Amino acid sequence: MSKSTGNFLTLSQAIKKFSADGMRLALADAGDTIEDANFVETMADAGILRLYTWVEWVKEMIANQNNLRTGPTDTFNDRVFAR
């Protein structure tokens, strides 16, 4: 985004357009090096879509609790993630 090219958004405008969570994801993905961060609107849109898909998956898993894992909860993996 750049003021000179006319594709500039203030933070308030961006939050209204993409939501706070969408902006958090897009800004987190904007750059991870010493280079300047590059906010891309398509990344914000993709972040919102990933959030929506994840929330729908969680709702589905909660609704179908019969499909969740059964059995002992003291396996090696359980002990690793309990720490």
Order of alpha helices (4+ residues) and beta strands (2+ residues): alpha-alpha-alpha
